[in-house]
Amino acid sequence: MTTRRCFIAGNWKMNKTVTESLALARELRGLVSMVRHVDIAVAPTFPALHPVAKALEDSNIQVAGQHCHAEASGAFTGE
């Protein structure tokens, strides 16, 4: 019997600026740096995708992309 690892992901939808996303990513990196028994990922807004990915390089946090939406901000990720 194979045991599945727990997976926690945060989808920021379209609710953070690049500056806010970087601050959250850096804070999260420090808070979960010692976690090894859970897979962790974040899905920042599209404009913050690359900066957040760079900020989380060599960490235990994966970065995911998400679909876009025409609104300026909010709980949207596309169709």
N, C-alpha and C positions, 0 to 999 in steps of 0.2 A: 504494500500500500504506500503510495506516494503522498506526502504531506505538502499542501500548497502553502506558499509564503503569503503573508498578508501584504496587501498593496494599498497605499494611501496616496491619493492624488488630489491636488487643489487646482480647480479650473477657475481662473480669475475672470472668466467671461470677458467683458469689455469694460472693466471697472477700475483700472489702474493706469496711471501715466507711466512713462518709462522710468522716471525718477522714483515714483512710489513702488514700482515693480522691483527695481534694483534694491531698494531699502528692504522690502519684504524678503526678497531672495537671500540677501546677506544675513538678515536676522534669522531666517529659517535655517540657513546653513549652519550657523553657530548652535542653534538649539537642537538640531538632530545629528550633529556630526558623529556622535558615538552610537547611533542606532544602527544595528547590523541585522536584526531579525525581521525587518519590515522593508519592503521596497517602497520608495518615496518618489513622487513626481509632481511637477507643477506645470500648468499650461497657462502661461502669461498671454497678454494681448499681443497681437501680431507685431506692433511697433517695438515691443519690449522683448520679443523672442530671442533675437541675437544677443543683445546686451545681457539678458538674464542667463542665457546659455554660457556666455563667457564668464560671468560671475560665479557660476556653479560648476565650472570645469574642475575636475579632480575632486569632486565631492560625492557624497552618496545620494544625491538628488538628481533624478533624470528630468529632462525638459521635453515637453510635448507641445506640438502645434495644435491649433484648432481652426475651424472654419471661420470665415469672417462674415460680417453683417453690415448692412448699409447705415445703421444708426451710429451716432457719434460715441455713445456709451450705453451701458446697461447690461442686463442679463441676456445677452444675445450671443449666439455662436453660429448663426446661419440657419439654413432650413432644417 
